[in-house]
Amino acid sequence: MDIVIWSGAAVSLAGLAGLVWCIVRVWRARKAGLGDAEMRAVLQGIVPLNSAALFLSVIGLMMVVIGILLG
């Protein structure tokens, strides 16, 4: 079960890295002073990536919990 725990931790960290990347990308777009239409386009591109990163993080945490419960 150690493999499930450590692989879950790695998946969760990958999801967390994706979330941080999304935050940095939005922060840079805000600092760039984009107009309403440009900012909307940037945010529409980031929303699916943000959702995927959140999903990865949740799946990783589920793997860790399952590994602990079964181990």
DSSP file (Angstrom, degrees, kcal/mol; ACC not computed):
  #  RESIDUE AA STRUCTURE BP1 BP2  ACC     N-H-->O    O-->H-N    N-H-->O    O-->H-N    TCO  KAPPA ALPHA  PHI   PSI    X-CA   Y-CA   Z-CA
    1    1 A M     >        0   0    0      0, 0.0     4,-2.2     0, 0.0     5,-0.2   0.000 360.0 360.0 360.0 -12.6    0.0    0.0    0.0
    2    2 A D  H  >  +     0   0    0      1,-0.2     4,-2.7     2,-0.2     5,-0.3   0.870 360.0  55.7 -62.4 -34.3    3.0    2.3    0.2
    3    3 A I  H  > S+     0   0    0      1,-0.2     4,-2.5     2,-0.2     5,-0.3   0.906 107.6  48.0 -64.7 -41.2    3.0    2.5   -3.6
    4    4 A V  H  > S+     0   0    0      2,-0.2     4,-2.1     1,-0.2    -1,-0.2   0.906 113.3  48.2 -65.9 -41.3   -0.6    3.7   -3.5
    5    5 A I  H  X S+     0   0    0     -4,-2.2     4,-2.2     2,-0.2    -2,-0.2   0.949 116.1  41.6 -64.9 -49.2    0.1    6.3   -0.8
    6    6 A W  H  X S+     0   0    0     -4,-2.7     4,-2.0     2,-0.2    -2,-0.2   0.865 115.4  49.0 -72.0 -34.9    3.2    7.7   -2.5
    7    7 A S  H  X S+     0   0    0     -4,-2.5     4,-2.4    -5,-0.3    -1,-0.2   0.880 111.3  51.6 -70.1 -34.8    1.7    7.7   -6.0
    8    8 A G  H  X S+     0   0    0     -4,-2.1     4,-2.5    -5,-0.3    -2,-0.2   0.894 108.8  50.7 -64.1 -39.9   -1.3    9.5   -4.6
    9    9 A A  H  X S+     0   0    0     -4,-2.2     4,-2.3     2,-0.2    -2,-0.2   0.896 110.6  49.3 -64.5 -39.0    0.9   12.1   -3.0
   10   10 A A  H  X S+     0   0    0     -4,-2.0     4,-2.0     2,-0.2    -2,-0.2   0.912 111.9  47.8 -66.3 -42.1    2.6   12.6   -6.3
   11   11 A V  H  X S+     0   0    0     -4,-2.4     4,-2.1     2,-0.2    -2,-0.2   0.905 112.1  50.3 -64.5 -41.3   -0.7   13.0   -8.2
   12   12 A S  H  X S+     0   0    0     -4,-2.5     4,-2.3     1,-0.2    -2,-0.2   0.896 110.0  49.8 -64.6 -40.7   -1.9   15.4   -5.5
   13   13 A L  H  X S+     0   0    0     -4,-2.3     4,-2.4     2,-0.2    -1,-0.2   0.857 108.3  53.6 -66.5 -34.5    1.3   17.5   -5.8
   14   14 A A  H  X S+     0   0    0     -4,-2.0     4,-1.9     2,-0.2    -2,-0.2   0.908 110.0  47.9 -64.7 -40.8    0.9   17.6   -9.5
   15   15 A G  H  X S+     0   0    0     -4,-2.1     4,-2.1     2,-0.2    -2,-0.2   0.896 110.8  51.0 -64.7 -40.4   -2.6   18.9   -9.1
   16   16 A L  H  X S+     0   0    0     -4,-2.3     4,-2.4     2,-0.2    -2,-0.2   0.891 108.1  52.2 -64.3 -39.6   -1.4   21.5   -6.6
   17   17 A A  H  X S+     0   0    0     -4,-2.4     4,-2.3     1,-0.2    -1,-0.2   0.894 108.6  51.3 -62.9 -38.9    1.3   22.6   -9.0
   18   18 A G  H  X S+     0   0    0     -4,-1.9     4,-2.1     2,-0.2    -2,-0.2   0.890 109.0  50.5 -64.5 -39.3   -1.4   23.0  -11.7
   19   19 A L  H  X S+     0   0    0     -4,-2.1     4,-2.2     2,-0.2    -2,-0.2   0.911 110.6  48.9 -64.8 -42.2   -3.5   25.1   -9.3
   20   20 A V  H  X S+     0   0    0     -4,-2.4     4,-2.5     1,-0.2    -2,-0.2   0.900 109.6  52.8 -63.3 -40.2   -0.5   27.3   -8.5
   21   21 A W  H  X S+     0   0    0     -4,-2.3     4,-2.3     1,-0.2    -2,-0.2   0.905 108.8  49.7 -62.0 -41.3    0.2   27.7  -12.2
   22   22 A C  H  X S+     0   0    0     -4,-2.1     4,-2.2     2,-0.2     5,-0.2   0.907 110.7  50.0 -63.5 -41.8   -3.4   28.8  -12.8
   23   23 A I  H  X S+     0   0    0     -4,-2.2     4,-2.5     1,-0.2    -2,-0.2   0.926 111.8  47.7 -62.5 -44.9   -3.2   31.4  -10.0
   24   24 A V  H  X S+     0   0    0     -4,-2.5     4,-2.5     1,-0.2    -1,-0.2   0.898 110.7  52.0 -64.4 -40.0    0.1   32.8  -11.4
   25   25 A R  H  X S+     0   0    0     -4,-2.3     4,-1.8     2,-0.2    -1,-0.2   0.911 112.4  44.3 -65.1 -42.1   -1.3   33.0  -14.9
   26   26 A V  H  X S+     0   0    0     -4,-2.2     4,-2.4     2,-0.2    -1,-0.2   0.896 111.9  54.0 -67.9 -39.5   -4.4   34.9  -13.7
   27   27 A W  H  X S+     0   0    0     -4,-2.5     4,-2.1     1,-0.2    -2,-0.2   0.910 109.3  47.7 -61.2 -42.7   -2.3   37.2  -11.5
   28   28 A R  H  X S+     0   0    0     -4,-2.5     4,-1.4     1,-0.2    -1,-0.2   0.878 110.5  52.2 -65.6 -37.5   -0.1   38.1  -14.5
   29   29 A A  H  <>S+     0   0    0     -4,-1.8     5,-1.1     2,-0.2     4,-0.4   0.891 109.9  48.9 -66.5 -38.2   -3.1   38.8  -16.6
   30   30 A R  H ><5S+     0   0    0     -4,-2.4     3,-1.1     1,-0.2    -2,-0.2   0.904 111.2  49.3 -66.7 -40.3   -4.5   41.1  -13.9
   31   31 A K  H 3<5S+     0   0    0     -4,-2.1    -1,-0.2     1,-0.2    -2,-0.2   0.755 100.8  65.3 -70.3 -23.4   -1.2   42.9  -13.7
   32   32 A A  T 3<5S-     0   0    0     -4,-1.4    -1,-0.2    -5,-0.2    -2,-0.2   0.640 103.9-130.5 -74.4 -12.6   -1.0   43.3  -17.4
   33   33 A G  T < 5 -     0   0    0     -3,-1.1    -3,-0.1    -4,-0.4    -2,-0.1   0.895  37.5-177.0  67.7  40.7   -4.1   45.6  -17.3
   34   34 A L      < -     0   0    0     -5,-1.1    -1,-0.1     1,-0.1    -5,-0.0  -0.270  26.2-106.8 -68.7 156.8   -6.0   43.7  -20.0
   35   35 A G     >  -     0   0    0      1,-0.1     4,-2.6     4,-0.0     5,-0.2  -0.166  38.5 -93.6 -73.9 176.6   -9.4   45.0  -21.2
   36   36 A D  H  > S+     0   0    0      1,-0.2     4,-2.2     2,-0.2     5,-0.2   0.909 124.0  46.2 -62.2 -44.7  -12.6   43.2  -20.3
   37   37 A A  H  > S+     0   0    0      2,-0.2     4,-2.0     1,-0.2    -1,-0.2   0.907 114.6  47.0 -67.5 -41.5  -12.7   41.1  -23.5
   38   38 A E  H  > S+     0   0    0      2,-0.2     4,-2.2     1,-0.2    -2,-0.2   0.910 113.0  48.9 -67.3 -40.9   -9.1   40.0  -23.2
   39   39 A M  H  X S+     0   0    0     -4,-2.6     4,-2.6     1,-0.2    -2,-0.2   0.897 109.8  52.1 -65.3 -39.0   -9.4   39.2  -19.5
   40   40 A R  H  X S+     0   0    0     -4,-2.2     4,-2.4    -5,-0.2    -1,-0.2   0.899 109.1  50.6 -62.8 -39.7  -12.5   37.1  -20.2
   41   41 A A  H  X S+     0   0    0     -4,-2.0     4,-1.4     2,-0.2    -2,-0.2   0.905 110.9  48.4 -65.2 -41.5  -10.6   35.2  -22.9
   42   42 A V  H  X S+     0   0    0     -4,-2.2     4,-1.4     1,-0.2     3,-0.2   0.936 113.3  47.3 -63.8 -45.3   -7.7   34.4  -20.6
   43   43 A L  H  X S+     0   0    0     -4,-2.6     4,-2.0     1,-0.2    -2,-0.2   0.874 108.1  55.0 -66.4 -36.8  -10.1   33.3  -17.8
   44   44 A Q  H  < S+     0   0    0     -4,-2.4    -1,-0.2     1,-0.2    -2,-0.2   0.827 109.6  48.5 -65.6 -29.6  -12.1   31.1  -20.2
   45   45 A G  H  X S+     0   0    0     -4,-1.4     4,-0.6    -3,-0.2    -1,-0.2   0.786 113.1  47.0 -76.9 -27.4   -8.9   29.4  -21.2
   46   46 A I  H  X S+     0   0    0     -4,-1.4     4,-2.9     1,-0.2     5,-0.2   0.785  94.0  75.0 -86.5 -28.6   -7.8   28.8  -17.6
   47   47 A V  H  X S+     0   0    0     -4,-2.0     4,-2.4     1,-0.2     5,-0.2   0.899  97.2  46.2 -56.0 -47.0  -11.1   27.5  -16.1
   48   48 A P  H  > S+     0   0    0      0, 0.0     4,-2.3     0, 0.0    -1,-0.2   0.901 114.6  48.4 -63.9 -37.1  -10.8   24.0  -17.7
   49   49 A L  H  X S+     0   0    0     -4,-0.6     4,-2.4     2,-0.2    -2,-0.2   0.892 111.0  50.7 -67.9 -38.3   -7.1   23.7  -16.6
   50   50 A N  H  X S+     0   0    0     -4,-2.9     4,-2.3     2,-0.2    -1,-0.2   0.916 110.9  48.6 -63.8 -43.1   -8.1   24.8  -13.1
   51   51 A S  H  X S+     0   0    0     -4,-2.4     4,-2.3    -5,-0.2    -2,-0.2   0.903 111.6  49.6 -64.0 -41.2  -10.8   22.2  -13.0
   52   52 A A  H  X S+     0   0    0     -4,-2.3     4,-2.5     2,-0.2    -2,-0.2   0.904 111.0  49.4 -65.0 -41.4   -8.5   19.5  -14.2
   53   53 A A  H  X S+     0   0    0     -4,-2.4     4,-2.2     2,-0.2    -2,-0.2   0.898 111.4  49.2 -65.4 -40.0   -5.8   20.5  -11.6
   54   54 A L  H  X S+     0   0    0     -4,-2.3     4,-2.2     2,-0.2    -2,-0.2   0.900 110.6  51.1 -64.7 -40.3   -8.4   20.4   -8.9
   55   55 A F  H  X S+     0   0    0     -4,-2.3     4,-2.6     2,-0.2    -2,-0.2   0.916 109.6  50.2 -62.0 -44.4   -9.6   17.0  -10.0
   56   56 A L  H  X S+     0   0    0     -4,-2.5     4,-2.5     1,-0.2    -2,-0.2   0.917 110.1  50.4 -60.1 -43.7   -6.1   15.7  -10.0
   57   57 A S  H  X S+     0   0    0     -4,-2.2     4,-2.1     1,-0.2    -1,-0.2   0.910 111.6  47.2 -62.6 -42.6   -5.5   16.9   -6.5
   58   58 A V  H  X S+     0   0    0     -4,-2.2     4,-2.3     2,-0.2    -2,-0.2   0.916 111.5  50.3 -65.8 -43.6   -8.7   15.3   -5.2
   59   59 A I  H  X S+     0   0    0     -4,-2.6     4,-2.3     1,-0.2    -2,-0.2   0.908 110.4  51.2 -61.5 -41.4   -7.9   12.0   -6.9
   60   60 A G  H  X S+     0   0    0     -4,-2.5     4,-2.0     1,-0.2    -1,-0.2   0.910 109.9  48.5 -62.6 -42.3   -4.5   12.0   -5.4
   61   61 A L  H  X S+     0   0    0     -4,-2.1     4,-2.3     1,-0.2    -1,-0.2   0.876 109.6  53.1 -66.6 -35.8   -5.9   12.7   -1.9
   62   62 A M  H  X S+     0   0    0     -4,-2.3     4,-2.7     2,-0.2     5,-0.2   0.906 107.9  51.5 -63.0 -41.1   -8.4    9.9   -2.4
   63   63 A M  H  X S+     0   0    0     -4,-2.3     4,-2.5     1,-0.2    -2,-0.2   0.908 109.4  49.8 -62.5 -41.2   -5.5    7.5   -3.3
   64   64 A V  H  X S+     0   0    0     -4,-2.0     4,-2.2     2,-0.2    -2,-0.2   0.930 112.2  47.0 -63.0 -45.2   -3.6    8.5   -0.1
   65   65 A V  H  X S+     0   0    0     -4,-2.3     4,-2.7     2,-0.2    -2,-0.2   0.916 113.1  48.6 -64.5 -42.8   -6.7    7.9    2.1
   66   66 A I  H  X S+     0   0    0     -4,-2.7     4,-2.5     1,-0.2     5,-0.2   0.907 110.9  51.1 -63.5 -41.2   -7.4    4.5    0.4
   67   67 A G  H  X S+     0   0    0     -4,-2.5     4,-1.2    -5,-0.2    -1,-0.2   0.883 112.2  46.5 -63.4 -37.8   -3.8    3.5    0.8
   68   68 A I  H  < S+     0   0    0     -4,-2.2    -2,-0.2     2,-0.2    -1,-0.2   0.920 113.9  47.6 -70.1 -43.1   -3.9    4.4    4.5
   69   69 A L  H  < S+     0   0    0     -4,-2.7    -2,-0.2     1,-0.2    -1,-0.2   0.880 118.6  39.6 -66.8 -37.4   -7.2    2.7    5.2
   70   70 A L  H  <        0   0    0     -4,-2.5    -1,-0.2     1,-0.2    -2,-0.2   0.673 360.0 360.0 -84.7 -17.3   -6.1   -0.5    3.4
   71   71 A G     <        0   0    0     -4,-1.2    -1,-0.2    -5,-0.2    -2,-0.2   0.457 360.0 360.0 -87.6 360.0   -2.6   -0.5    4.7
